[in-house]
Structure formats: structure tokens, C-alpha cells
Amino acid sequence: FLFRKLKPWTIFTFDPSAKYEENPDHKKTARAAEDAAWNAGVHLVLPEHFTAGLGRWTVLDRYYWARQLDREDANKAIDISST
């Protein structure tokens, strides 16, 4: 509901497929954010939102961070150690 209402262009969250994430809250947060972003763009999911005046919305950019970088899975790495 919030993704369709607020229409964010970008989300930043934990990596939902991080192999070395041990914290269950991080995993659940990442999966919830990813599921919500995906579902907001599908017209068959939660049709009651459309009767409330909301439309489909697709999140264009998704940035994930992980506790440990897996170079095989990453498509971009940014060093922020100087920040």
C-alpha cells in the first residue's frame, strides 16, 4: 500500500539474498521490502488498492548492502570508507 501511495523511485535495504547475513531481522526486512516493491508493480496483486484510488507503481532502482561482499553476486561495489 505504501509503495503505491508514496511512489518511491529507489529503495535501499539489506541484500535479500545475502549468503553471510546472520541477523534474522535483516533478512526479514530485506525480503519484506523486496516483496512490497515487486507487488506494487503487479496489477493482479491486492486489487483493493485500485478501488482506493491507487495505481500500479514500479520501483526503478534497488540498492542492497551486505555484511560481506560476494564479488560473484555484486554488480557494483562502492567504497565508502573515507566517508
PEFEN-V195469 format. One record per residue. N is the residue number from 1. RES is the residue in one letter. SS is DSSP state (2 for helix, 1 for strand, 0 for the rest). PHI is phi in degrees with one decimal (* if undefined). Layout:
BEGIN
N RES SS PHI
N RES SS PHI
END
This chain:
BEGIN
1 F 0 *
2 L 2 -67.7
3 F 2 -65.8
4 R 2 -71.7
5 K 2 -78.8
6 L 2 -85.4
7 K 0 53.9
8 P 0 -72.5
9 W 0 -82.7
10 T 1 -138.4
11 I 1 -123.6
12 F 1 -122.7
13 T 1 -157.3
14 F 1 -60.7
15 D 0 -72.9
16 P 0 -67.8
17 S 0 -115.9
18 A 0 -62.7
19 K 0 -76.6
20 Y 0 -111.2
21 E 0 -80.8
22 E 0 -99.3
23 N 0 -79.6
24 P 2 -65.2
25 D 2 -66.1
26 H 2 -64.8
27 K 2 -62.9
28 K 2 -67.9
29 T 2 -62.6
30 A 2 -62.6
31 R 2 -67.3
32 A 2 -65.7
33 A 2 -65.1
34 E 2 -65.7
35 D 2 -63.2
36 A 2 -65.1
37 A 2 -64.0
38 W 2 -67.9
39 N 2 -65.1
40 A 2 -62.9
41 G 0 -94.7
42 V 0 -103.3
43 H 0 -74.2
44 L 0 -91.9
45 V 0 -95.0
46 L 0 52.1
47 P 0 -63.7
48 E 2 -64.2
49 H 2 -65.7
50 F 2 -70.5
51 T 2 -71.0
52 A 0 -86.3
53 G 0 94.1
54 L 0 -93.6
55 G 0 -116.8
56 R 0 -65.5
57 W 0 -144.9
58 T 0 -111.3
59 V 0 -76.0
60 L 0 -82.6
61 D 1 -120.6
62 R 1 -131.7
63 Y 1 -115.0
64 Y 1 -117.9
65 W 1 -125.2
66 A 0 -139.5
67 R 0 -65.2
68 Q 0 -135.1
69 L 0 -77.1
70 D 0 -105.4
71 R 0 -59.2
72 E 0 -69.7
73 D 0 -93.5
74 A 0 -77.4
75 N 0 -109.1
76 K 0 -160.1
77 A 0 -127.7
78 I 0 -123.3
79 D 0 -83.9
80 I 0 -112.7
81 S 0 -64.1
82 S 0 -82.3
83 T 0 -88.4
END
